Amino acid sequence: MAAGPPAAAQSSHLTRLETAAPAVAPDPVSGIAADGWVGAWLAPAAGRNVTGVLVGLEHAGFAAVTTVFAAARIRQGMVWQLSVAQTRVTDLFDDALLAQFPELSTLRASATQIGLDAVLPLGGAALGLGVLHEREEFLGDASRAWRVRGSAAGPRALGIRTAAVFERVVSGGGPAAGPGRVRVGAARPFGSRPVAVTLGLGVAGGALWAAESGRWQAAASLRVTVLELLSVSGALGAERDPFGAGGWLGFAALGVGVSLGPVGADVRRGGLGAADAAPMAVSVIYQP
């Protein structure tokens, strides 16, 4: 078994960042090609000309894992997207143990990711290129890695939007780095007012880290928006478990959102993870 930073790079904390998404997204896979902040978080080029701010929080009951999200997009020549995500175990030690060993309160189990992407809109299409820095801390040990991210969104054809994103670790991963991870998706909107419906499909595969080899995800989602004010979304998907016998684990999610002018708020229940640990997520966006 490898020692030091390579082993840390394979931990479940970094993996958790890949399987979490703000509540504005129906799930981490099916919304890749959606417009607005849904696609922008998952594949920066899919957001095209979108600007504004996003903040969000997701909490899973198992092991009290909390993930926070924040992102901002501005247009200065190209569209620039700065994103931050962090996941941590909030109840790492129980109170009785901390009472006996108070020094344990300084130990953390977390992973932080900071990314900067440049997006070049090209008519109805867009291209994006970015770099992400990851830092993980586990019980006093820290490791770091850099990865590159390329994304692309195609022009609408037959009413269908398409997008793809590829990521690969380029530094700091050591022998734990995998060949890279790709996600592709399509979205088909129907109608506008008073009722708009968007169908999303997505597939993700590959491995950023060697320990994730064999991880695949697929999902479909449906989002219904009424009077550009109230939205309801649902998602169904499955994930191939690389750590088990190669079987597939299903997941589901349900979300509700409200928009008031440039401000929107979403709540989502469910997503990747066991049923008894289905995450609850909230997010707020500002889109001028």
Backbone bond lengths (Angstrom), bond angles and torsions (degrees), N, CA, C in turn:
res aa  C-N    CA-C-N  psi(-1)  N-CA   C-N-CA  omega(-1)  CA-C   N-CA-C  phi
1 M - - - 1.468 - - 1.521 108.74 -
2 A 1.350 115.98 135.60 1.455 120.13 -178.55 1.516 109.72 -69.40
3 A 1.337 115.99 151.09 1.457 121.08 -179.50 1.509 109.05 -115.81
4 G 1.344 116.85 164.62 1.451 122.20 174.65 1.508 112.84 76.78
5 P 1.337 117.01 -154.24 1.448 122.89 -174.47 1.514 115.28 -54.91
6 P 1.386 120.71 -39.08 1.448 118.05 178.91 1.511 113.23 -55.47
7 A 1.322 117.82 -40.09 1.459 119.60 179.84 1.508 110.54 -67.04
8 A 1.347 116.91 -39.53 1.453 119.98 -179.53 1.511 111.47 -64.22
9 A 1.331 116.66 -33.43 1.451 120.00 -177.54 1.522 112.55 -65.92
10 Q 1.338 117.24 -15.28 1.452 120.01 -178.80 1.529 112.28 -96.05
11 S 1.331 117.98 6.10 1.446 120.20 -170.18 1.513 112.64 -69.53
12 S 1.344 115.21 166.01 1.448 121.44 -179.69 1.516 112.38 -69.98
13 H 1.341 118.49 -17.94 1.457 119.88 -179.19 1.521 111.08 -69.86
14 L 1.331 118.33 -45.61 1.454 120.59 175.75 1.521 110.82 -66.60
15 T 1.322 117.00 -37.56 1.459 119.94 176.78 1.516 110.29 -62.23
16 R 1.335 117.45 -37.10 1.449 120.93 -179.84 1.516 111.43 -61.00
17 L 1.327 118.62 -35.95 1.454 121.28 178.01 1.526 111.28 -62.39
18 E 1.333 116.82 -28.77 1.459 120.40 -179.61 1.528 112.21 -80.89
19 T 1.306 117.67 -17.80 1.465 120.75 -176.04 1.526 111.48 -112.91
20 A 1.321 116.91 18.81 1.455 121.88 177.34 1.525 108.81 -122.73
21 A 1.334 116.02 154.86 1.458 120.84 -179.94 1.522 108.30 -156.64
22 P 1.339 117.81 151.92 1.461 119.94 176.58 1.525 111.31 -59.76
23 A 1.326 116.36 157.92 1.462 120.65 -175.77 1.517 113.17 -65.20
24 V 1.334 118.42 -20.20 1.454 119.88 177.46 1.525 111.41 -63.57
25 A 1.339 117.63 -24.32 1.464 122.49 176.28 1.527 109.39 -89.96
26 P 1.330 118.81 138.41 1.464 120.21 179.95 1.524 112.98 -65.08
27 D 1.336 117.03 -28.74 1.458 124.15 177.57 1.524 106.75 -170.57
28 P 1.343 119.72 174.74 1.468 120.16 -176.37 1.523 115.19 -78.21
29 V 1.333 118.64 2.88 1.466 119.76 -173.45 1.529 112.86 -124.97
30 S 1.317 118.59 -52.48 1.463 121.16 -167.44 1.524 114.37 -71.23
31 G 1.340 118.20 -19.51 1.459 120.12 -177.26 1.504 114.72 -91.87
32 I 1.321 118.99 13.74 1.464 122.10 -174.61 1.530 112.48 -56.27
33 A 1.324 117.95 -38.90 1.465 120.97 -175.78 1.520 113.20 -96.56
34 A 1.335 118.59 2.04 1.461 121.04 -179.01 1.524 110.45 -69.14
35 D 1.329 115.53 155.19 1.456 118.60 178.50 1.522 110.00 -84.48
36 G 1.326 116.42 177.83 1.452 121.13 179.30 1.515 112.27 69.63
37 W 1.340 115.08 -157.45 1.458 120.84 -176.74 1.523 112.62 -70.29
38 V 1.342 117.73 -20.69 1.474 119.40 178.09 1.516 109.70 -58.33
39 G 1.331 116.63 -55.18 1.453 120.28 -179.91 1.518 112.99 -73.76
40 A 1.336 117.14 -33.30 1.466 120.25 -175.72 1.516 112.12 -60.65
41 W 1.346 117.66 -38.87 1.460 118.93 179.27 1.521 111.47 -70.21
42 L 1.322 117.53 -40.28 1.463 120.86 -174.85 1.528 112.47 -80.64
43 A 1.331 117.50 -37.08 1.469 122.97 178.89 1.522 106.32 -145.82
44 P 1.341 119.10 99.09 1.467 121.52 -170.88 1.531 114.82 -48.37
45 A 1.330 118.40 -37.30 1.460 119.71 -179.56 1.523 112.10 -65.43
46 A 1.324 118.02 -26.22 1.462 120.97 -179.13 1.522 111.64 -66.09
47 G 1.343 117.41 -23.52 1.453 120.44 177.05 1.512 113.71 -74.49
48 R 1.330 116.54 -16.41 1.450 123.19 179.41 1.533 111.14 48.59
49 N 1.337 118.90 -113.34 1.458 122.48 -173.67 1.531 114.15 -89.58
50 V 1.317 117.82 7.39 1.457 120.56 -177.44 1.527 110.68 -63.39
51 T 1.330 116.02 135.50 1.460 122.03 173.53 1.524 108.02 -129.90
52 G 1.325 116.14 164.86 1.453 120.20 179.28 1.517 111.96 134.65
53 V 1.340 114.85 -157.64 1.457 122.03 -174.55 1.523 109.54 -136.10
54 L 1.331 115.87 144.57 1.461 122.82 176.03 1.521 109.01 -132.98
55 V 1.329 116.26 137.19 1.462 121.59 170.72 1.526 107.46 -135.71
56 G 1.324 117.10 146.55 1.455 119.63 -177.98 1.510 112.39 -159.90
57 L 1.329 114.25 166.11 1.457 122.45 -179.32 1.516 108.65 -145.17
58 E 1.336 116.87 137.70 1.462 122.34 175.61 1.523 108.38 -132.51
59 H 1.323 116.05 136.25 1.464 120.66 -178.73 1.521 108.99 -132.82
60 A 1.327 116.07 128.14 1.457 122.65 176.35 1.516 108.61 -110.07
61 G 1.327 116.98 133.54 1.451 121.08 -175.04 1.515 114.20 -63.75
62 F 1.342 117.78 -36.20 1.464 120.01 -178.20 1.515 109.77 -66.52
63 A 1.330 116.56 121.56 1.472 123.42 179.65 1.521 112.90 62.31
64 A 1.349 117.33 11.77 1.467 121.71 177.56 1.526 111.36 52.16
65 V 1.331 117.58 56.13 1.459 122.52 -179.94 1.525 109.05 -88.95
66 T 1.319 116.25 123.13 1.458 122.09 -179.72 1.524 109.70 -116.20
67 T 1.340 116.20 133.68 1.465 121.73 177.77 1.518 108.37 -123.43
68 V 1.316 116.71 132.08 1.461 121.71 177.19 1.525 109.07 -114.72
69 F 1.324 115.48 147.41 1.463 122.12 -178.58 1.522 109.08 -129.74
70 A 1.325 116.65 146.55 1.462 122.10 172.56 1.528 107.68 -155.36
71 A 1.316 116.04 140.47 1.462 119.96 179.36 1.520 109.43 -155.55
72 A 1.317 115.21 151.92 1.462 122.02 176.15 1.525 108.24 -139.73
73 R 1.323 115.64 141.51 1.468 121.61 177.62 1.527 108.50 -128.97
74 I 1.333 115.93 129.27 1.454 121.73 176.70 1.523 108.28 -130.47
75 R 1.324 115.39 158.64 1.457 119.62 177.65 1.519 109.44 -112.39
76 Q 1.311 115.50 113.38 1.453 124.40 173.95 1.521 106.64 -134.76
77 G 1.332 115.63 87.80 1.462 119.92 -170.16 1.516 109.08 77.64
78 M 1.314 116.37 -81.97 1.457 121.93 170.59 1.521 108.85 -93.52
79 V 1.326 116.26 177.19 1.457 121.22 173.41 1.519 107.71 -93.45
80 W 1.336 116.57 127.67 1.459 122.22 -178.61 1.521 109.14 -110.48
81 Q 1.316 115.74 132.25 1.465 120.72 -179.38 1.526 109.73 -122.26
82 L 1.324 115.54 122.26 1.459 122.64 174.04 1.523 107.72 -108.94
83 S 1.325 116.83 126.00 1.461 120.40 -176.65 1.532 110.27 -131.34
84 V 1.322 114.65 146.68 1.459 122.22 178.42 1.521 108.01 -137.13
85 A 1.320 116.98 135.37 1.463 122.16 175.07 1.521 108.26 -141.96
86 Q 1.312 115.03 141.40 1.464 119.87 177.75 1.520 109.43 -142.89
87 T 1.321 116.09 135.99 1.452 121.43 174.76 1.523 108.38 -123.05
88 R 1.335 115.93 140.42 1.461 119.59 -179.86 1.518 109.78 -151.79
89 V 1.331 114.31 154.01 1.462 121.52 173.85 1.517 106.89 -88.45
90 T 1.324 116.73 114.71 1.464 120.23 -173.62 1.531 112.83 -82.56
91 D 1.321 118.93 -23.63 1.469 121.58 178.70 1.526 109.31 -118.12
92 L 1.324 115.63 67.27 1.454 120.74 -175.04 1.526 111.91 -69.79
93 F 1.327 117.13 -37.71 1.465 121.79 178.96 1.522 108.79 -129.13
94 D 1.330 115.80 146.29 1.463 118.07 178.62 1.532 110.37 -78.26
95 D 1.336 114.48 164.01 1.470 120.11 -174.04 1.523 112.41 -62.33
96 A 1.335 117.29 -36.32 1.470 119.70 -178.74 1.523 111.05 -63.78
97 L 1.336 116.62 -40.24 1.465 120.06 179.71 1.522 110.77 -69.00
98 L 1.349 116.53 -39.80 1.461 119.82 178.89 1.527 111.26 -65.22
99 A 1.330 116.86 -32.31 1.461 119.56 178.19 1.526 111.10 -65.12
100 Q 1.333 117.12 -34.73 1.461 121.57 179.39 1.520 111.72 -80.63
101 F 1.350 115.85 -36.99 1.468 119.98 -176.22 1.534 108.33 -129.35
102 P 1.315 118.90 78.08 1.474 121.44 -176.96 1.524 113.50 -60.96
103 E 1.319 118.24 -22.23 1.465 120.06 179.46 1.528 112.22 -65.14
104 L 1.334 117.21 -18.32 1.462 120.03 178.44 1.528 112.41 -67.28
105 S 1.318 117.24 -18.93 1.467 120.79 -178.32 1.521 112.34 -65.11
106 T 1.334 117.52 -17.29 1.466 120.61 179.76 1.523 112.81 -86.78
107 L 1.326 118.02 -8.00 1.459 121.54 -178.12 1.531 110.47 -86.47
108 R 1.316 116.03 144.94 1.451 122.00 -176.11 1.522 110.68 -130.89
109 A 1.326 115.06 154.97 1.458 122.30 170.13 1.521 106.21 -132.17
110 S 1.328 115.97 100.29 1.464 119.92 -173.68 1.514 111.05 -154.35
111 A 1.321 115.20 163.68 1.464 121.89 173.42 1.521 107.94 -139.60
112 T 1.333 115.97 137.38 1.461 121.74 -178.21 1.523 109.24 -125.77
113 Q 1.325 115.78 137.53 1.456 121.66 -179.64 1.523 108.80 -129.27
114 I 1.331 116.92 128.77 1.463 122.94 177.13 1.523 107.74 -123.98
115 G 1.323 116.64 127.95 1.458 120.12 -176.68 1.516 112.52 -130.58
116 L 1.321 115.87 149.82 1.458 123.24 174.23 1.522 108.19 -132.56
117 D 1.333 116.15 121.25 1.466 121.62 -178.88 1.519 109.92 -123.49
118 A 1.328 115.65 142.50 1.457 122.66 172.55 1.522 107.64 -109.61
119 V 1.330 116.30 127.97 1.462 121.69 -177.56 1.522 108.86 -117.63
120 L 1.323 116.15 128.94 1.458 122.45 179.13 1.523 108.99 -110.75
121 P 1.344 118.39 102.76 1.471 120.23 176.05 1.519 110.33 -67.97
122 L 1.310 116.48 136.76 1.466 122.84 -179.34 1.519 108.51 -129.40
123 G 1.336 115.58 77.15 1.454 118.72 -174.84 1.516 109.46 67.94
124 G 1.315 116.83 -121.95 1.454 120.50 177.61 1.511 113.29 -85.28
125 A 1.344 117.74 -4.55 1.456 122.18 -179.98 1.528 109.55 -108.70
126 A 1.337 116.75 177.08 1.460 121.05 178.03 1.517 109.41 -162.04
127 L 1.336 114.90 151.21 1.466 122.14 174.89 1.521 108.68 -126.23
128 G 1.328 116.19 143.01 1.456 120.64 179.53 1.518 111.73 -134.78
129 L 1.326 115.32 146.97 1.460 121.52 176.34 1.519 107.70 -141.09
130 G 1.325 115.77 131.63 1.455 118.60 -177.20 1.511 112.81 -147.26
131 V 1.330 114.52 170.53 1.457 122.31 176.89 1.520 107.44 -131.27
132 L 1.332 116.67 143.05 1.456 122.27 -179.60 1.522 109.75 -129.16
133 H 1.321 115.45 139.78 1.456 122.03 175.27 1.517 108.58 -112.66
134 E 1.333 116.68 132.57 1.453 121.84 -179.14 1.519 109.56 -121.42
135 R 1.302 114.90 138.29 1.462 120.81 175.84 1.508 108.32 -132.71
136 E 1.329 116.09 131.07 1.456 120.86 177.53 1.516 110.11 -121.13
137 E 1.314 115.27 138.40 1.461 121.70 175.09 1.520 108.36 -124.02
138 F 1.330 115.99 127.27 1.461 120.31 179.74 1.522 109.26 -137.44
139 L 1.315 115.69 105.67 1.467 122.81 176.87 1.525 111.82 51.95
140 G 1.323 115.64 45.66 1.456 120.58 175.68 1.510 115.38 95.74
141 D 1.325 118.91 -17.54 1.464 122.24 177.64 1.525 109.61 -95.97
142 A 1.327 116.88 137.77 1.463 121.71 -178.47 1.524 110.28 -124.60
143 S 1.323 115.71 145.66 1.469 121.63 175.51 1.518 108.40 -139.16
144 R 1.339 115.46 156.11 1.460 121.13 -177.12 1.517 109.88 -135.42
145 A 1.320 115.26 154.31 1.457 120.52 176.76 1.523 109.42 -154.57
146 W 1.329 115.58 153.42 1.464 122.52 174.90 1.522 108.30 -118.09
147 R 1.311 114.75 143.48 1.461 118.75 174.45 1.525 110.18 -139.05
148 V 1.320 116.83 157.09 1.458 121.89 175.29 1.530 108.09 -106.92
149 R 1.331 114.33 152.01 1.470 120.18 -179.64 1.522 109.28 -135.72
150 G 1.302 115.73 124.54 1.456 121.37 174.29 1.510 109.41 -115.53
151 S 1.327 117.27 136.19 1.460 120.75 179.63 1.521 109.79 -135.81
152 A 1.314 115.57 154.45 1.457 121.56 -179.83 1.518 109.23 -147.57
153 A 1.327 115.97 142.79 1.458 122.41 175.96 1.516 108.06 -129.22
154 G 1.319 116.81 128.03 1.450 121.04 -177.81 1.515 112.47 -86.52
155 P 1.343 117.52 162.11 1.461 120.52 175.31 1.525 110.27 -67.89
156 R 1.314 115.84 154.84 1.454 119.37 -179.39 1.526 109.62 -66.44
157 A 1.322 116.39 129.47 1.461 122.87 178.36 1.525 108.12 -130.46
158 L 1.322 116.27 122.90 1.459 122.10 -176.37 1.525 110.90 56.63
159 G 1.329 115.16 32.30 1.451 120.63 178.95 1.511 114.52 80.55
160 I 1.328 118.40 3.14 1.468 122.27 -174.57 1.533 109.75 -104.90
161 R 1.321 115.54 131.48 1.458 121.64 172.69 1.523 108.56 -96.66
162 T 1.322 116.75 143.36 1.466 121.22 177.57 1.530 109.61 -130.47
163 A 1.320 115.86 152.80 1.465 120.44 178.36 1.516 109.40 -157.22
164 A 1.323 115.29 156.91 1.466 121.45 178.28 1.520 108.33 -149.39
165 V 1.336 115.87 151.55 1.463 121.31 176.64 1.524 108.44 -142.33
166 F 1.336 115.66 137.56 1.460 121.74 178.55 1.514 108.53 -125.72
167 E 1.344 117.10 134.91 1.456 122.55 -179.75 1.527 109.52 -131.85
168 R 1.325 114.76 143.61 1.465 119.61 179.44 1.519 109.70 -149.16
169 V 1.328 116.25 137.15 1.463 121.73 175.85 1.525 108.62 -73.97
170 V 1.348 116.55 130.07 1.462 120.27 -177.22 1.519 112.91 -117.64
171 S 1.332 117.96 -13.54 1.458 120.01 -178.63 1.514 109.56 -157.66
172 G 1.335 115.08 139.85 1.454 120.34 174.43 1.504 114.83 90.54
173 G 1.323 117.89 -15.67 1.451 120.13 -178.23 1.514 113.54 -78.39
174 G 1.356 117.33 -23.60 1.460 120.18 -178.56 1.522 111.50 58.91
175 P 1.328 117.17 -150.13 1.465 120.22 -178.92 1.519 113.02 -68.41
176 A 1.357 117.76 -9.44 1.457 119.90 -180.00 1.526 112.30 -81.14
177 A 1.336 118.21 -12.73 1.455 120.57 -178.10 1.519 110.92 -68.64
178 G 1.332 115.92 141.27 1.451 121.57 178.81 1.516 111.52 -97.87
179 P 1.341 117.87 -175.51 1.462 121.58 -176.91 1.514 113.83 -74.90
180 G 1.312 118.66 -14.20 1.459 121.43 -178.26 1.516 110.86 124.51
181 R 1.318 115.22 165.81 1.457 121.35 -176.31 1.524 109.69 -131.75
182 V 1.324 116.68 137.42 1.462 121.50 -179.57 1.523 109.46 -125.87
183 R 1.321 115.34 142.71 1.459 122.20 174.70 1.521 108.27 -131.46
184 V 1.304 117.13 133.03 1.463 122.40 178.50 1.518 108.41 -129.78
185 G 1.323 116.03 150.61 1.454 118.89 -179.08 1.513 112.21 -158.51
186 A 1.320 115.11 167.66 1.457 123.02 177.16 1.521 108.40 -141.33
187 A 1.319 116.31 148.19 1.458 121.99 178.66 1.520 108.99 -136.91
188 R 1.327 116.32 137.31 1.469 121.42 179.91 1.525 108.95 -127.38
189 P 1.350 116.57 107.14 1.460 119.57 176.62 1.524 111.27 -84.27
190 F 1.315 115.90 147.63 1.460 122.98 177.00 1.527 108.10 -130.86
191 G 1.338 116.73 129.11 1.450 120.73 176.83 1.511 112.85 72.75
192 S 1.336 114.82 178.70 1.466 121.31 178.42 1.525 109.29 -143.31
193 R 1.329 117.77 -76.66 1.453 121.29 176.24 1.528 108.85 -121.72
194 P 1.317 118.06 146.17 1.471 127.88 0.81 1.536 113.67 -81.40
195 V 1.348 116.85 -13.98 1.461 119.99 -177.66 1.519 109.35 -125.68
196 A 1.327 115.75 127.77 1.466 121.65 176.14 1.523 108.64 -119.08
197 V 1.317 115.36 138.60 1.462 121.42 -179.13 1.526 108.67 -126.09
198 T 1.326 116.76 135.56 1.464 121.44 177.09 1.520 109.06 -127.74
199 L 1.325 115.32 125.42 1.462 122.12 175.37 1.520 108.48 -102.18
200 G 1.323 117.15 128.55 1.456 121.32 -179.41 1.515 111.89 -122.47
201 L 1.327 115.91 142.78 1.460 122.89 177.62 1.524 108.39 -134.34
202 G 1.330 116.75 140.95 1.450 119.37 179.68 1.516 112.68 -152.81
203 V 1.331 115.38 151.34 1.460 122.68 176.98 1.522 107.73 -137.07
204 A 1.335 116.89 138.58 1.456 122.05 177.69 1.519 109.44 -132.27
205 G 1.326 116.29 138.78 1.458 120.24 -179.88 1.508 111.46 -157.17
206 G 1.309 115.98 170.63 1.456 121.68 -177.31 1.516 110.33 100.85
207 A 1.319 116.73 -168.01 1.465 120.30 -175.63 1.521 110.77 -152.36
208 L 1.341 116.39 120.83 1.457 120.57 170.28 1.520 110.63 -72.20
209 W 1.334 115.87 -33.47 1.456 122.97 -178.48 1.517 109.33 -123.64
210 A 1.324 116.27 146.34 1.466 120.72 -176.02 1.520 111.69 -57.33
211 A 1.322 117.52 -33.84 1.458 120.46 -178.15 1.514 112.55 -67.84
212 E 1.342 117.60 -17.34 1.460 121.38 -179.53 1.514 112.78 -92.05
213 S 1.306 119.19 1.89 1.458 121.96 -176.61 1.525 110.28 -53.76
214 G 1.314 115.52 128.16 1.459 119.88 -178.69 1.516 113.83 95.96
215 R 1.343 118.31 1.87 1.461 120.65 179.00 1.531 109.96 -81.62
216 W 1.324 115.88 123.20 1.458 122.00 176.70 1.517 109.10 -131.10
217 Q 1.312 116.22 147.09 1.454 122.18 177.42 1.519 109.42 -137.36
218 A 1.309 116.18 144.32 1.463 122.30 175.70 1.515 107.97 -144.61
219 A 1.339 116.25 141.12 1.461 119.30 -177.31 1.518 110.40 -154.97
220 A 1.331 115.13 155.08 1.459 123.36 173.98 1.521 107.67 -131.81
221 S 1.322 116.12 144.53 1.466 119.93 -178.60 1.516 110.26 -140.43
222 L 1.330 114.51 158.05 1.464 122.30 177.77 1.521 107.64 -134.92
223 R 1.316 115.79 128.05 1.474 121.01 179.12 1.521 108.99 -124.04
224 V 1.326 116.64 126.57 1.462 123.00 -179.79 1.522 107.93 -116.07
225 T 1.336 116.88 124.08 1.455 122.38 -179.26 1.524 109.41 -117.97
226 V 1.313 116.74 130.24 1.464 122.73 -177.74 1.526 108.76 -111.94
227 L 1.349 115.99 122.88 1.463 123.22 176.55 1.527 112.56 54.87
228 E 1.329 116.57 28.35 1.458 122.23 -178.86 1.526 111.57 53.20
229 L 1.321 115.43 26.04 1.457 120.81 -176.30 1.525 112.34 -119.93
230 L 1.319 116.93 -50.99 1.458 122.55 -176.27 1.521 109.46 -118.13
231 S 1.326 116.68 135.03 1.463 120.95 178.43 1.519 110.31 -131.66
232 V 1.315 114.75 146.41 1.457 122.72 175.86 1.525 107.37 -129.94
233 S 1.314 117.27 132.24 1.464 120.67 -179.24 1.518 110.47 -131.10
234 G 1.320 115.28 150.68 1.453 121.87 175.02 1.508 109.37 -140.24
235 A 1.325 116.96 148.57 1.464 121.66 -178.32 1.519 109.91 -141.15
236 L 1.316 115.10 143.65 1.460 122.49 174.03 1.520 107.61 -131.52
237 G 1.326 116.96 139.59 1.451 119.50 -179.83 1.506 112.11 -162.23
238 A 1.316 114.49 -178.08 1.463 120.87 179.29 1.516 109.18 -148.28
239 E 1.326 114.69 150.98 1.456 121.80 179.26 1.519 109.17 -129.21
240 R 1.325 116.04 132.49 1.466 120.62 174.72 1.512 108.24 -81.85
241 D 1.319 116.22 123.34 1.460 122.24 -174.97 1.525 109.98 -84.74
242 P 1.355 118.77 109.65 1.467 119.76 -179.12 1.512 113.18 -74.38
243 F 1.327 118.45 -12.67 1.453 121.33 -177.22 1.526 112.56 -98.19
244 G 1.338 116.47 -6.63 1.458 120.28 178.87 1.513 110.83 -102.33
245 A 1.314 115.45 -142.94 1.468 120.68 -178.10 1.518 111.76 -93.25
246 G 1.338 116.73 17.90 1.457 120.03 178.97 1.506 113.29 87.37
247 G 1.328 119.16 11.22 1.446 121.99 179.36 1.522 111.89 -80.58
248 W 1.328 115.45 176.75 1.454 121.59 -178.73 1.525 109.81 -109.98
249 L 1.326 116.52 139.25 1.452 123.68 176.81 1.520 108.69 -110.64
250 G 1.316 116.85 126.94 1.452 120.52 179.92 1.521 112.02 -84.43
251 F 1.330 116.20 157.36 1.455 120.99 174.21 1.523 108.94 -147.96
252 A 1.308 115.30 157.87 1.461 121.63 179.22 1.523 108.63 -143.13
253 A 1.331 116.40 156.79 1.462 121.31 179.54 1.516 109.07 -150.61
254 L 1.322 115.26 149.47 1.466 122.41 177.77 1.520 107.87 -135.97
255 G 1.334 116.75 132.68 1.451 120.39 -177.75 1.513 112.86 -134.82
256 V 1.334 115.38 156.10 1.464 123.15 177.19 1.518 107.72 -135.27
257 G 1.340 116.72 137.69 1.455 120.78 179.67 1.516 112.28 -136.46
258 V 1.333 115.97 153.47 1.460 123.23 177.25 1.524 108.02 -131.42
259 S 1.341 116.45 135.05 1.463 121.41 178.42 1.515 109.63 -122.22
260 L 1.320 116.06 132.26 1.458 123.27 176.04 1.516 107.62 -128.15
261 G 1.323 116.22 95.03 1.456 120.35 -176.77 1.513 110.17 64.16
262 P 1.335 117.96 -126.84 1.468 120.57 -177.13 1.524 114.24 -80.95
263 V 1.333 117.83 -4.51 1.459 121.40 -175.69 1.522 110.10 -108.36
264 G 1.327 115.89 135.80 1.456 121.34 177.88 1.514 111.03 -136.13
265 A 1.329 116.51 147.73 1.467 122.09 177.88 1.518 108.54 -133.09
266 D 1.331 116.42 138.92 1.460 122.19 -178.03 1.518 110.20 -132.93
267 V 1.330 114.78 148.83 1.456 122.74 173.37 1.517 107.52 -130.31
268 R 1.329 117.08 136.09 1.469 120.88 -179.29 1.520 109.79 -136.95
269 R 1.317 115.49 139.29 1.454 121.76 175.50 1.518 108.71 -119.42
270 G 1.322 116.16 129.90 1.462 120.52 178.04 1.513 111.69 103.44
271 G 1.323 114.93 177.10 1.453 121.89 -177.22 1.511 110.09 141.01
272 L 1.318 116.49 -163.05 1.453 120.59 -179.91 1.514 110.05 -63.47
273 G 1.327 117.14 134.60 1.460 121.33 -179.70 1.512 110.59 133.07
274 A 1.317 116.14 165.04 1.452 121.15 179.82 1.519 110.24 -65.44
275 A 1.333 115.87 156.89 1.455 120.71 -175.89 1.524 111.77 -59.70
276 D 1.344 117.24 -36.65 1.459 119.24 -177.53 1.518 112.15 -79.62
277 A 1.341 116.65 -2.37 1.460 120.44 178.21 1.520 110.87 -123.83
278 A 1.341 117.39 19.63 1.455 121.19 -177.27 1.519 109.75 -54.88
279 P 1.325 118.55 123.07 1.459 120.72 -173.73 1.522 112.87 -71.91
280 M 1.312 115.16 151.45 1.462 123.33 170.64 1.514 107.18 -110.03
281 A 1.344 116.72 130.15 1.468 120.61 -175.83 1.520 110.40 -130.87
282 V 1.315 115.53 147.28 1.465 122.87 173.29 1.523 107.89 -135.16
283 S 1.316 116.28 149.30 1.465 119.99 176.91 1.526 109.44 -153.03
284 V 1.320 114.76 154.17 1.453 122.55 177.08 1.524 107.80 -131.19
285 I 1.325 116.56 136.16 1.473 120.76 178.58 1.519 109.75 -125.13
286 Y 1.318 115.19 151.06 1.447 122.99 169.98 1.523 106.86 -125.52
287 Q 1.320 116.23 119.22 1.462 121.51 -175.12 1.527 108.42 -130.77
288 P 1.342 117.42 93.29 1.479 120.11 -176.11 1.518 111.97 -65.86
